[in-house]
């Protein structure tokens, strides 16, 4: 592994750590805090702000994916090099697990604290609104599709230079406002994996949905981007690299 790949993977680790710790931390610690709880709106903004802040902190190093679905979606669009996919995904999952682990250590310091769902994602009995499998699959697939659509569009030729982090962050806020009651909002397999490991076997058993649906939506968005934006536009993007031919 080259030094460049190590630097990029480290950026993805820290970005995904911050996303998981900050977003899930807002849900676990602050969402229902007595009398001052931030609720769904606060949690939605917490997730959006983690992506917005880290996009500017390390996005210039790795592209600021922080999400295996984003990495695979950009790869399918021709905007992530082949040799970066596996290191990125590994770094993202490890970062999410560490983020969830640190959050668990902090939250468990309160007397009488019970982890409950620990901000994990779920369908059926584990869905906040008790939504069924099909509803949860569709919302995760569709939300991730549009998340990638926004990421690709705002980082393409003709978009305002240097401002992509803002619409991307707000897109994640909107996605959470829509889907928290349905799945607790994933659109990110790594973010789902970290908390699930601490929430228990039932949450782990439902992880397959929160890998399959977001990745499917992301890959479809990437494939559409090849047609919509055209290869010349994609090649000239300044935020993420061109996919290698080899």
Secondary structure, DSSP 4 states (H G I P E B T S, - for coil): --HHHHHHHHHHHHHHHHHIIIIIHIIIIITT-TTT--HHHHHHHHHHHHHHHHHHHHHHHH-S--SHHHHHHHHHTT-S-HHHHHHHHHHHHHHHHHHHHHHHHHHTTSTT---TTTT---SGGGSTT---HHHHHHHHHHHHHHHHHHHHHHTSTTSPTT-HHHHHHHHHHHHHHHHHHHHS--S-HHHHHHHHHHH-HHHHHTHHHHHHHHHHHHHHHHHHHHHHHHHHHHHT-SSSPPPP--
